[in-house]
Amino acid sequence: MSEYAPFSQKQTDYISKCLQDEYWLSVAEGGKRASKNIINIIAWCTIIENHPDKLHLAAGVSVATAKLNIIDSDGFGVLNYFKGRCRQGKYQDKDAVIIQTVTGEKIVLISGGGKNGDERFIKGLTLGSVYISEVNECAQSFVKEVFDRTLSSSKRKLLFDLNPKAELHWFYAEILNVHQDNNLKIRDYGLNYEHFTIADNLSLSDEKIRKALISYDKKSVWYQRDILGLRKNAEGVIYSGFCIDNQYEDGLNWREDGTGGPDLNLYYTRWYTIDYGTINPFACLEIVEQTIERVTKYYVVDEYYYDSKKHNKQKTDAEYADDLKKFIGDKRYSGIIIDPSAASFKAELRKRSLKAREADDLINADNEVLNGIRLVSTLLHVLKLFVNKRKCPNLLKEFPAYIWNVKSAERGVEEPVKESDHCLDALRYWAKTIVKYFKA
């Protein structure tokens, strides 16, 4: 069994309350890397060990996420806690972990809850206890069903963890705020709530925390949420950290101080990323990735942009494909990233042999919006991403005009205003598909 790092007094108190009979709902909220997941796992496994009921539930956005965050959890999950006394298998055709405890055999069902309709997988069940990781990423209908499925428990226990969202997010308005109000008004109501930040994680050295902190723009919504663990509405300019330091002069190669563009005389990788539009503008960015002296940087070196409304002429897929063939020319490249829905345009690109030279086909873009925006924001802040001042005028125009949707925020929904975003969408596709994540 893997050994856990020491716990702070706040973490110890939270775990202790989870185990006390008077607390039936335990919620750990706060920033990333704050050990919320680990302390909930330890508390929940202890509950299962002594619980009189047989059936329990581990849930996340998907079955895979639940397994990753709760069952495995980097070797510190349920399988570690019950090592030698459990096995993975099926229970009534559902993914499960079968555990031998001091109070008999227990079944931990594993479920995804990220989509409306996922609640059908747990309807009709009587659950002794439930742990949902990243509960505010799950569907509202699923979370409410979890409350119903535990009403008949012999010892009702619900454990949640979550990273902060906008203040008007449904989980706060419909669930957490309601229970927090009840906890204030009703004696011995039974809510155990605690807030954690990265500073509460004693397994992280000061150096690791420092590296994590410098990767964030302190003015960004991500810093407010991920580091400070605050419920913060996304508002204003999305890429507020984009500045003159993220731009480079055309023809100025890499220099030892880290400024300048890529040195194309040295090894590099080139990508093309496309935001496909017919009525809306069509954008394609040329991006170069280069590592010099163990430092990797990314450069948007050129753009193709066509606005059919501005030119009073709508181009066909074939015409766009011809334009891209000229734009790319005989340059060496590793792949073309494109929205998966652009099926007809992909066919035109294939006809012209425009695809990855090192792959069999075009690369479908990962179109996850919020995490894509977060990644681009981080790359800009840590000066890993640069834009050619002269060759990318449309991309440069979009940065200050790309803003959060205020009306959506009033409904607790986070999304950008769908204007001035075509080059930035292409940039986000590339970041989320190729870079995937950034580690300080």
C-alpha positions in Angstrom: 0.0 0.0 0.0 1.4 3.4 -1.0 2.0 5.8 1.8 0.1 9.1 1.9 1.8 12.4 2.6 1.2 14.2 6.0 -2.1 16.1 6.3 -2.6 19.6 7.5 -4.8 20.2 10.5 -7.5 21.5 8.2 -7.4 18.3 6.2 -7.4 16.1 9.3 -10.4 18.0 10.7 -12.3 17.6 7.4 -11.6 13.8 7.3 -12.7 13.4 10.9 -16.0 15.2 10.2 -16.6 13.0 7.2 -16.5 9.9 9.5 -18.8 11.4 12.2 -22.4 10.2 12.1 -23.9 13.7 12.3 -22.3 14.8 9.0 -24.0 13.2 5.9 -22.9 15.6 3.2 -19.2 16.5 2.9 -17.9 19.0 0.3 -14.3 19.8 -0.4 -14.0 22.9 -2.7 -11.0 24.9 -3.7 -8.0 25.3 -6.0 -6.2 22.7 -8.1 -3.6 20.4 -6.5 -5.1 21.1 -3.1 -5.5 17.4 -2.1 -9.3 17.5 -2.1 -9.4 14.2 -4.0 -7.0 12.3 -1.7 -8.7 13.3 1.5 -12.1 12.4 0.2 -10.8 9.0 -0.9 -9.3 8.2 2.5 -12.5 9.4 4.2 -14.8 7.5 1.8 -12.8 4.2 2.0 -12.9 4.4 5.8 -16.7 4.8 5.6 -17.0 1.9 3.2 -14.9 -0.3 5.5 -17.5 0.0 8.3 -20.7 0.8 6.4 -23.6 -1.6 7.0 -24.8 -1.3 3.4 -23.4 -3.3 0.5 -23.8 -1.0 -2.5 -21.8 2.2 -3.0 -21.1 4.5 -6.0 -17.9 6.2 -7.3 -18.8 8.8 -10.0 -17.2 11.5 -12.2 -17.9 13.1 -15.6 -17.4 9.7 -17.2 -16.6 6.2 -16.2 -13.0 6.7 -17.3 -12.7 9.9 -15.2 -14.2 8.2 -12.1 -11.7 5.3 -12.5 -8.8 7.7 -13.0 -9.7 10.1 -10.1 -11.2 7.7 -7.5 -10.4 4.1 -8.2 -6.7 4.6 -9.2 -5.8 8.3 -8.3 -2.2 7.9 -9.3 -1.8 4.8 -7.1 -3.5 6.4 -4.1 -7.1 5.5 -4.8 -9.6 2.8 -3.7 -7.4 0.0 -5.2 -4.5 1.2 -3.0 -6.5 1.5 0.1 -8.0 -1.9 -0.2 -4.9 -3.5 -1.7 -5.1 -7.3 -1.5 -8.8 -7.2 -0.5 -10.4 -6.0 -3.8 -10.7 -6.7 -7.5 -12.2 -4.9 -10.5 -15.1 -6.6 -12.3 -18.8 -6.3 -13.1 -21.9 -6.1 -11.0 -25.2 -6.5 -12.9 -23.3 -5.5 -16.1 -21.9 -2.3 -14.5 -18.2 -1.5 -13.9 -17.5 -2.2 -10.2 -14.8 -2.8 -7.6 -15.6 -5.8 -5.3 -14.1 -5.2 -1.8 -13.8 -7.5 1.2 -14.1 -5.4 4.3 -14.3 -6.1 8.1 -18.1 -5.8 7.8 -18.5 -8.0 4.8 -18.4 -7.7 1.0 -19.0 -4.3 -0.5 -19.7 -3.4 -4.1 -18.5 0.0 -5.5 -20.2 0.8 -8.7 -18.5 3.1 -11.2 -20.6 5.6 -13.2 -20.2 8.6 -15.4 -22.5 11.5 -14.8 -21.4 14.2 -17.2 -24.4 14.0 -19.6 -28.1 14.5 -19.2 -29.5 11.0 -19.1 -26.6 9.4 -17.2 -28.9 9.2 -14.2 -30.6 6.3 -15.8 -27.6 4.1 -14.9 -28.3 4.5 -11.2 -32.1 4.7 -11.1 -33.7 2.1 -8.9 -30.6 1.6 -6.8 -30.3 2.0 -3.1 -26.8 3.4 -2.3 -25.2 3.4 1.0 -22.7 6.1 0.2 -21.5 8.1 -2.9 -18.3 9.9 -3.8 -18.5 12.2 -6.9 -15.2 13.8 -8.0 -15.5 17.1 -9.9 -19.2 17.2 -9.0 -19.9 20.5 -10.7 -18.7 19.1 -14.0 -21.5 16.5 -13.9 -25.1 16.9 -15.2 -27.6 18.5 -12.8 -30.0 15.6 -13.3 -27.4 13.1 -12.3 -26.3 14.8 -9.1 -29.9 15.3 -8.0 -30.6 11.5 -8.7 -27.6 10.7 -6.4 -29.3 12.5 -3.5 -32.5 10.5 -4.2 -30.6 7.1 -4.4 -29.1 7.6 -0.9 -32.3 8.5 0.9 -32.8 4.9 2.2 -29.2 4.4 3.2 -28.6 2.9 6.6 -25.9 5.5 7.1 -26.2 8.2 4.5 -22.9 9.6 3.3 -22.3 11.8 0.2 -18.8 13.1 -0.5 -18.1 15.7 -3.2 -15.1 17.6 -4.5 -15.0 20.5 -6.9 -12.9 23.2 -8.5 -14.6 26.6 -8.3 -16.8 27.8 -11.2 -18.7 31.0 -11.8 -20.8 32.2 -8.8 -24.0 31.6 -10.7 -23.2 28.0 -11.7 -26.1 25.7 -11.2 -24.3 23.6 -8.6 -24.1 26.6 -6.2 -27.5 27.9 -7.0 -29.4 24.6 -6.8 -27.4 22.5 -4.4 -24.5 23.9 -2.4 -25.9 27.3 -1.5 -29.2 25.6 -0.4 -27.4 23.2 1.9 -25.1 25.9 3.3 -28.2 28.0 4.1 -29.9 25.0 5.7 -26.7 24.4 7.7 -26.9 27.9 9.2 -30.6 27.7 10.0 -31.1 24.1 11.1 -29.3 22.8 14.1 -27.2 19.7 13.4 -28.1 19.8 9.7 -25.1 17.7 8.8 -23.0 19.7 6.2 -19.3 19.3 6.4 -17.8 22.0 4.0 -14.2 23.0 3.7 -12.2 25.2 1.4 -8.7 24.2 0.3 -5.8 25.7 -1.8 -2.5 24.5 -3.1 -0.9 25.7 0.1 -2.8 23.0 2.0 -1.1 20.2 0.0 1.9 19.2 2.2 3.1 16.7 -0.5 4.2 19.6 -2.7 7.6 21.3 -2.1 7.9 25.0 -2.0 9.7 24.8 -5.4 6.8 22.9 -7.0 4.4 25.4 -5.7 6.5 28.3 -7.0 6.7 26.7 -10.4 2.9 26.3 -10.5 2.3 29.9 -9.4 4.6 31.5 -12.1 2.6 29.7 -14.9 -0.5 31.8 -14.1 -1.4 35.3 -15.1 -2.5 36.8 -11.7 -5.1 38.9 -13.5 -6.7 35.9 -15.0 -9.9 34.0 -14.0 -7.8 30.8 -13.9 -5.5 32.2 -11.2 -8.5 33.3 -9.1 -10.0 29.8 -9.4 -7.1 27.3 -9.7 -4.7 29.0 -7.2 -6.9 31.0 -4.8 -9.8 28.6 -5.1 -12.3 31.4 -5.5 -15.7 31.3 -7.3 -15.0 33.8 -10.0 -17.1 34.9 -13.0 -15.3 35.0 -16.3 -15.6 38.6 -17.6 -13.9 41.1 -19.8 -11.1 40.3 -22.3 -10.3 36.6 -22.4 -6.6 36.8 -23.3 -5.9 39.8 -21.0 -2.2 38.6 -20.7 -1.5 39.0 -24.4 1.1 41.8 -24.8 3.9 43.2 -26.9 6.2 40.5 -25.4 4.2 37.8 -27.2 5.0 39.4 -30.6 8.1 39.2 -32.7 9.5 41.0 -35.7 9.4 39.2 -39.1 13.0 38.2 -40.1 14.4 38.4 -36.6 15.6 34.9 -35.6 15.9 33.4 -32.2 18.4 35.1 -29.8 19.9 33.9 -26.6 17.7 36.2 -24.5 14.7 34.2 -25.9 13.4 37.0 -28.1 12.9 36.8 -31.9 11.2 34.3 -34.1 12.2 30.7 -34.9 15.5 29.8 -36.5 14.4 27.8 -39.6 18.0 26.8 -40.2 17.6 24.5 -37.2 15.2 21.6 -36.6 11.6 22.6 -36.2 8.0 21.2 -36.6 5.4 23.0 -38.6 1.6 22.7 -38.2 -1.4 24.2 -40.0 -4.6 24.7 -38.1 -7.9 25.7 -39.6 -11.2 27.3 -38.5 -13.5 26.4 -41.3 -16.1 28.9 -42.4 -18.2 29.5 -45.5 -20.5 32.4 -44.5 -18.2 33.2 -41.5 -14.5 34.0 -42.1 -12.2 31.2 -42.9 -8.9 31.2 -41.0 -5.7 29.1 -41.2 -2.6 29.6 -39.1 0.9 28.4 -39.7 2.6 27.5 -36.4 6.2 26.5 -35.9 7.3 24.6 -32.8 11.0 24.7 -32.0 13.2 23.6 -29.1 16.6 25.3 -28.6 18.7 24.7 -25.6 15.9 22.5 -24.1 13.4 25.4 -24.2 10.4 24.8 -26.4 8.5 27.8 -28.0 5.7 28.1 -30.4 5.4 30.7 -33.2 2.5 31.8 -35.3 4.5 32.7 -38.3 1.8 33.4 -40.9 -2.0 33.4 -41.5 -4.5 32.8 -44.3 -7.8 34.7 -43.8 -10.8 35.2 -46.0 -14.0 37.0 -45.0 -16.7 36.3 -47.6 -18.9 39.2 -46.3 -16.1 41.7 -46.6 -15.3 40.6 -50.2 -19.0 40.0 -51.2 -18.1 36.6 -52.5 -18.5 33.2 -50.9 -15.8 30.7 -51.8 -16.4 27.0 -52.4 -14.6 24.2 -50.6 -12.6 23.6 -53.7 -11.5 27.3 -53.9 -10.4 27.3 -50.3 -8.5 24.1 -50.8 -6.7 25.7 -53.8 -5.9 28.7 -51.7 -4.4 26.6 -48.9 -2.3 24.6 -51.4 -0.8 27.9 -52.6 -0.5 29.2 -49.0 1.4 26.0 -47.9 3.4 25.7 -51.1 6.3 23.3 -50.7 6.9 23.8 -47.0 7.6 20.8 -44.8 4.9 20.2 -42.2 3.7 17.6 -39.8 0.0 18.0 -39.9 -3.2 19.9 -40.6 -5.6 20.3 -37.7 -9.2 20.9 -38.6 -12.6 20.9 -37.1 -14.0 17.3 -37.2 -17.3 18.6 -38.6 -15.8 20.0 -41.9 -16.2 16.7 -43.8 -16.7 18.1 -47.3 -13.7 20.4 -47.0 -11.6 17.6 -45.7 -12.4 15.7 -48.9 -11.2 18.6 -51.0 -7.9 18.7 -49.1 -7.4 15.0 -49.6 -7.9 15.4 -53.3 -4.9 17.8 -53.3 -2.8 15.6 -51.1 -3.0 18.2 -48.3 -2.7 16.1 -45.1 0.0 15.2 -42.6 3.2 14.1 -44.3 3.9 11.9 -41.3 0.3 10.6 -40.8 -2.3 8.9 -42.8 -4.9 11.7 -42.7 -5.9 15.1 -41.5 -6.0 15.6 -37.7 -9.3 16.2 -36.1 -9.2 19.2 -33.7 -9.9 18.8 -30.0 -12.6 21.5 -29.8 -12.9 21.7 -25.9 -13.4 25.4 -25.4 -12.6 26.3 -21.8 -9.6 24.1 -21.3 -8.3 25.2 -24.8 -8.6 28.9 -23.7 -6.9 28.1 -20.4 -4.0 26.4 -22.3 -3.5 29.3 -24.8 -3.7 31.8 -21.9 -1.0 29.9 -20.0 1.3 29.6 -23.1 1.0 33.4 -23.6 1.7 34.2 -20.0 4.8 32.1 -19.7 6.1 33.5 -23.0 6.0 30.2 -24.9 3.7 31.5 -27.6 4.5 34.3 -30.1 2.9 35.9 -33.1 4.5 37.5 -36.1 3.7 41.2 -36.0 3.6 41.7 -39.8 2.1 38.5 -41.2 -0.8 37.9 -38.7 -2.9 41.1 -38.7 -6.2 39.4 -38.2 -5.0 37.3 -35.3 -3.6 40.4 -33.7 -6.9 42.2 -34.1 -8.9 39.4 -32.5 -6.9 39.2 -29.2 -8.2 42.5 -27.6 -11.8 41.9 -29.1 -12.2 38.4 -27.7 -14.4 38.7 -24.6 -16.5 36.6 -22.2 -20.3 36.5 -22.8 -21.9 38.5 -20.0 -25.4 37.3 -20.7 -24.3 33.7 -20.6 -22.5 34.4 -17.3 -25.8 35.6 -15.8 -27.1 32.0 -16.4 -24.0 30.5 -14.9 -22.7 29.4 -18.3 -19.2 30.3 -19.4 -18.5 30.9 -23.1 -16.9 33.6 -25.3 -18.9 36.0 -27.4 -18.9 34.3 -30.9 -17.4 37.3 -32.7 -13.8 38.1 -33.6 -12.8 34.5 -32.9 -11.9 32.8 -36.1 -8.1 32.9 -35.9 -8.3 32.4 -32.1 -10.5 29.3 -32.6 -7.8 27.9 -35.0 -5.1 28.7 -32.4 -7.1 27.0 -29.7 -7.6 23.9 -31.9 -3.9 23.6 -32.3 -3.1 24.1 -28.6 -5.6 21.6 -27.3 -4.8 19.0 -30.1 -1.0 19.3 -30.3 0.3 20.8 -27.1 -2.5 19.3 -25.0 -1.3 20.6 -21.6 1.5 22.7 -20.1 3.5 21.7 -17.1 5.6 24.3 -15.3 
